[in-house]
């Protein structure tokens, strides 16, 4: 359900986001889109927009908070 064009446009909008974060963001977003679809909270055509936006948001958040190795390297070299 999630638009595949978001995977191709993501590198243009968020250059620092890597593939692993996008993969997990797509899985999370797909689950949320299915939840919205099953509960019929919005009409069918809005599901593509919701999925695309969720992938962008979750990919950026996952990259920054989970998969960002620079923060881990700084914490290891500069313990406080």
ChimeraX attribute file (.defattr): number of C-alpha atoms within 10 A of each C-alpha:
attribute: neighborCount
match mode: 1-to-1
recipient: residues
	/A:1	12
	/A:2	22
	/A:3	17
	/A:4	12
	/A:5	9
	/A:6	19
	/A:7	17
	/A:8	10
	/A:9	11
	/A:10	20
	/A:11	13
	/A:12	9
	/A:13	11
	/A:14	12
	/A:15	9
	/A:16	13
	/A:17	20
	/A:18	17
	/A:19	14
	/A:20	13
	/A:21	21
	/A:22	22
	/A:23	14
	/A:24	16
	/A:25	23
	/A:26	24
	/A:27	14
	/A:28	16
	/A:29	24
	/A:30	21
	/A:31	15
	/A:32	16
	/A:33	22
	/A:34	15
	/A:35	12
	/A:36	17
	/A:37	15
	/A:38	10
	/A:39	9
	/A:40	10
	/A:41	11
	/A:42	12
	/A:43	9
	/A:44	10
	/A:45	8
	/A:46	13
	/A:47	21
	/A:48	16
	/A:49	13
	/A:50	18
	/A:51	25
	/A:52	22
	/A:53	16
	/A:54	20
	/A:55	26
	/A:56	22
	/A:57	14
	/A:58	19
	/A:59	26
	/A:60	22
	/A:61	16
	/A:62	18
	/A:63	20
	/A:64	16
	/A:65	10
	/A:66	12
	/A:67	17
	/A:68	16
	/A:69	12
	/A:70	10
	/A:71	12
	/A:72	12
	/A:73	10
	/A:74	10
	/A:75	11
	/A:76	10
	/A:77	8
	/A:78	8
	/A:79	6
	/A:80	5
